[in-house]
Amino acid sequence: MKTYKLTLMYDGGCFRGWQRQGNTNLTIQGILEDTASEILQERVEINGSGRTDAGVHAKGQTASMVVSTSFHSRDFLEQMNKELPDELKIKDIVLEKNGFHARLSAKAKCYEYNIDTRQKQGVFGRKYSLSYPYELDLCAMRQAASYLVGRQDFAAFTDLKEDKSTVRTIYKVEIEQRQDTIKLVYCGTGFLYHMVRILTGTLLEVGRKKKDPEEIKEILASKERANAGFCAPAKGLFLKEVYY
Amino acid sequence: MKTYKLTLMYDGGCFRGWQRQGNTNLTIQGILEDTASEILQERVEINGSGRTDAGVHAKGQTASMVVSTSFHSRDFLEQMNKELPDELKIKDIVLEKNGFHARLSAKAKCYEYNIDTRQKQGVFGRKYSLSYPYELDLCAMRQAASYLVGRQDFAAFTDLKEDKSTVRTIYKVEIEQRQDTIKLVYCGTGFLYHMVRILTGTLLEVGRKKKDPEEIKEILASKERANAGFCAPAKGLFLKEVYY
């Protein structure tokens, strides 16, 4: 058996999220597994570094694949890309040590969220950014962002409470402005369900002065979802890179 | 009567080209005229700097509009953008001297053509670039491009021969490489029907060594469309700016 790491990009607007669901072949995992199984003539399982929601895009999602069939990586990559839909592409494939797992071996992840603050959103970014036509206080947003960094309990920033730990470490939250577009960059050990989108909604509410930057500390301490901001839509979010 | 200049951006893939055609409201001119007429409550005519073909995008198309109704430019721009589809946006509106005409007053135009040379096209640019997965000799392409500059008869580089002059002046043709994407930039006094797309197809054939750079001179002299290269698809082409 050999273990491979795939690096993927996809336009999330064209799929029903990452995770395979029963019969539907409209999920990214489902399409990848079916295509690889067809090419390698064995039942292939492909595990992502995480399950991006429907609508979330990826520039550098990773996935692991364990197979018994021998193949030439470049040929396999070319064949896969030929068969895959235009909106899903394998950027790279590398052989890993056995035991490698895209999710369990991951050390950190970076996400980006794009916001267009113009009165009317630019036509070329409309499927890849949130239209938020308001004046934003970036200074307040940066102050709020600084309180998110570190190892903390992010229970207030998720829409799914399981019996698992909600403690995560955020390494950095950066706010970059480029003309009429604002990019929020999040890097951390991992993120809870909807976490990046709720963090974004909360920072935007700070930017509009609906929330005070200092409130972030209280929201974190409260562990109450209701205290955090709105869940920003999927279409502005990109999984940028997974680090091992 | 007052004359205004509109600056527009649109995703050409969503419309049937610029020019109003009978009843269809799927053309850019048709949608703009109908929306402006509704808002201003008078029959408004809007004339573009040129008729972009179906599928061609614009980052800075211009159009002139002569109206008798008085209005506040900012309010009109906001109202228009509210009513227009997401894929069409007015970037700016300015009052011009009477007699201004978007096409007749134009001094020069710049177009961009995007080419993705990866084996499989990037998923986010797939509607805005040509997938051309070949190794290209940029040096040969730049040499060929240099022969296009100047005041010349471009009869060989158009798909529509009318009884009009086919002489145009090209100021520059630049070839920019960014990782796996190549951008061709064309600036000139004006361009014939399909001219930028045929110039692009011809330069790409030079890049693949199907044509010698020196052949450009012969193609120009021949005035024969059949001697030039293929007409590159509309989706890679952007009207970038019109100069007055």
Chai-1 contact restraints between the chains, C-beta under 6 A:
chainA,res_idxA,chainB,res_idxB,connection_type,confidence,min_distance_angstrom,max_distance_angstrom,comment,restraint_id
A,M9,B,V123,contact,1.0,0.0,6.0,A-B,restraint_1
A,Y10,B,V123,contact,1.0,0.0,6.0,A-B,restraint_2
A,D11,B,V123,contact,1.0,0.0,6.0,A-B,restraint_3
A,N81,B,K120,contact,1.0,0.0,6.0,A-B,restraint_4
A,D86,B,R126,contact,1.0,0.0,6.0,A-B,restraint_5
A,E87,B,V123,contact,1.0,0.0,6.0,A-B,restraint_6
A,K89,B,K120,contact,1.0,0.0,6.0,A-B,restraint_7
A,K89,B,V123,contact,1.0,0.0,6.0,A-B,restraint_8
A,K120,B,N81,contact,1.0,0.0,6.0,A-B,restraint_9
A,K120,B,K89,contact,1.0,0.0,6.0,A-B,restraint_10
A,V123,B,M9,contact,1.0,0.0,6.0,A-B,restraint_11
A,V123,B,Y10,contact,1.0,0.0,6.0,A-B,restraint_12
A,V123,B,D11,contact,1.0,0.0,6.0,A-B,restraint_13
A,V123,B,E87,contact,1.0,0.0,6.0,A-B,restraint_14
A,V123,B,K89,contact,1.0,0.0,6.0,A-B,restraint_15
A,R126,B,D86,contact,1.0,0.0,6.0,A-B,restraint_16
